[in-house]
Amino acid sequence: MKTLVTKRLILRDLRYSDLEDFYNYCKKPNIGPSAGWKPHQSIEDSMKILRMMITENEVWAITLKETDKVIGTIGLHVRNFDNAISNQKEVGYVLDDIYWGQGLMVEAVEEVLRYAFLDLELDKVLCGHSLANIQSKRVVEKSNFSYTHNEFRDHFDGSQIEIRMYELTKAFYLGGRTT
Ligand SMILES: CC(C)(COP(=O)(O)OP(=O)(O)OC[C@H]1O[C@@H](n2cnc3c(N)ncnc32)[C@H](O)[C@@H]1OP(=O)(O)O)[C@@H](O)C(=O)NCCC(=O)NCCS
């Protein structure tokens, strides 16, 4: 994946050597469930997920510029047939709770959107969060997405969870850009 740089972050390929950083936040009970996945039960769990992410090559490691420490991930995903034929992808993200509340994810999303529209030339980027996930709602709002609809998705515990879905079109993005 192309390395992307922001003021405080470097978004780069995940590596097997990131395993410890990755496990350290993926095991926390307050992170995965907000994004629909079960907290990792062991470092072996994290190794399997990390291997899958490296193979699929859709996700950047979010690293601190100063230390190269992995503090989260952000990805652009093709979730369904519609995405594939409509030149659109869905952005998904997770951040270690130690770093919440500093505007880091908005910074990462801004750069991924720039890449999505200007480099990949996507027509639309989608984003969704569960109804209870006010923190992600704020990231979506600050990133200028527009609400489209609610839909139900599988949660890791077997239940269905209601998701608020949003979109940002290339036309709106380019129209709203000041630089
Ligand atoms: C959603 C998430 C990525 C936000 O990242 P972030 O870099 O903290 O985002 P911001 O700094 O812009 O903060 C977003 C909001 O959360 C609030 N917030 C920060 N820390 C918080 C905390 N510990 N508890 C509750 N709210 C908090 C902030 O005040 C902010 O709201 P504001 O803009 O009205 O002030 C992060 O909370 C996260 O990874 N959560 C778990 C996984 C997840 O939900 N992923 C998204 C799935 S859709």
The ligand as a MOL file (V3000), in Angstrom:
LIG
                    3D

  0  0  0     0  0            999 V3000
M  V30 BEGIN CTAB
M  V30 COUNTS 48 50 0 0 0
M  V30 BEGIN ATOM
M  V30 1 C -13.9440 6.1060 16.8960 0
M  V30 2 C -12.4750 6.4220 17.1330 0
M  V30 3 C -11.6560 5.9510 15.9610 0
M  V30 4 C -12.3290 7.9470 17.2940 0
M  V30 5 O -10.9610 8.3060 17.1960 0
M  V30 6 P -10.3730 9.6360 17.8730 0
M  V30 7 O -9.0580 9.9240 17.2400 0
M  V30 8 O -10.4420 9.5170 19.3360 0
M  V30 9 O -11.4430 10.7260 17.3880 0
M  V30 10 P -11.5560 12.2300 17.9280 0
M  V30 11 O -10.3240 12.6280 18.6840 0
M  V30 12 O -12.0070 13.0460 16.7990 0
M  V30 13 O -12.7060 12.0930 19.0000 0
M  V30 14 C -14.0190 11.7470 18.6020 0
M  V30 15 C -14.9640 12.0840 19.7350 0
M  V30 16 O -14.7690 11.1580 20.8120 0
M  V30 17 C -14.7460 11.8800 22.0500 0
M  V30 18 N -13.9440 11.0950 22.9910 0
M  V30 19 C -12.6120 11.0260 23.0750 0
M  V30 20 N -12.2430 10.1630 24.0170 0
M  V30 21 C -13.3700 9.6820 24.5530 0
M  V30 22 C -13.6580 8.7500 25.5920 0
M  V30 23 N -12.6740 8.1440 26.2770 0
M  V30 24 N -14.9510 8.4790 25.8840 0
M  V30 25 C -15.9360 9.0750 25.2030 0
M  V30 26 N -15.7240 9.9700 24.1870 0
M  V30 27 C -14.4530 10.2690 23.9020 0
M  V30 28 C -14.1340 13.2010 21.7050 0
M  V30 29 O -14.5170 14.1870 22.6340 0
M  V30 30 C -14.6840 13.4660 20.3050 0
M  V30 31 O -15.9020 14.1780 20.3160 0
M  V30 32 P -15.9270 15.7950 19.9900 0
M  V30 33 O -15.3770 15.9420 18.6070 0
M  V30 34 O -17.3810 16.1270 20.0840 0
M  V30 35 O -15.0850 16.4170 21.0450 0
M  V30 36 C -11.9600 5.7250 18.4150 0
M  V30 37 O -12.7840 6.1240 19.4840 0
M  V30 38 C -11.9810 4.2030 18.3250 0
M  V30 39 O -11.0870 3.6010 17.7590 0
M  V30 40 N -13.0010 3.5800 18.9370 0
M  V30 41 C -13.0810 2.0900 18.9690 0
M  V30 42 C -13.2250 1.4460 17.5960 0
M  V30 43 C -14.2960 2.0940 16.7690 0
M  V30 44 O -15.3280 2.5080 17.2670 0
M  V30 45 N -14.0530 2.1630 15.4620 0
M  V30 46 C -14.9970 2.7400 14.5370 0
M  V30 47 C -16.0040 1.7420 14.1550 0
M  V30 48 S -17.2830 2.4950 13.1780 0
M  V30 END ATOM
M  V30 BEGIN BOND
M  V30 1 1 1 2
M  V30 2 1 2 3
M  V30 3 1 2 4
M  V30 4 1 2 36
M  V30 5 1 4 5
M  V30 6 1 5 6
M  V30 7 2 6 7
M  V30 8 1 6 8
M  V30 9 1 6 9
M  V30 10 1 9 10
M  V30 11 2 10 11
M  V30 12 1 10 12
M  V30 13 1 10 13
M  V30 14 1 13 14
M  V30 15 1 14 15
M  V30 16 1 15 16
M  V30 17 1 15 30
M  V30 18 1 16 17
M  V30 19 1 17 18
M  V30 20 1 17 28
M  V30 21 1 18 19
M  V30 22 1 18 27
M  V30 23 2 19 20
M  V30 24 1 20 21
M  V30 25 1 21 22
M  V30 26 2 21 27
M  V30 27 1 22 23
M  V30 28 2 22 24
M  V30 29 1 24 25
M  V30 30 2 25 26
M  V30 31 1 26 27
M  V30 32 1 28 29
M  V30 33 1 28 30
M  V30 34 1 30 31
M  V30 35 1 31 32
M  V30 36 2 32 33
M  V30 37 1 32 34
M  V30 38 1 32 35
M  V30 39 1 36 37
M  V30 40 1 36 38
M  V30 41 2 38 39
M  V30 42 1 38 40
M  V30 43 1 40 41
M  V30 44 1 41 42
M  V30 45 1 42 43
M  V30 46 2 43 44
M  V30 47 1 43 45
M  V30 48 1 45 46
M  V30 49 1 46 47
M  V30 50 1 47 48
M  V30 END BOND
M  V30 END CTAB
M  END
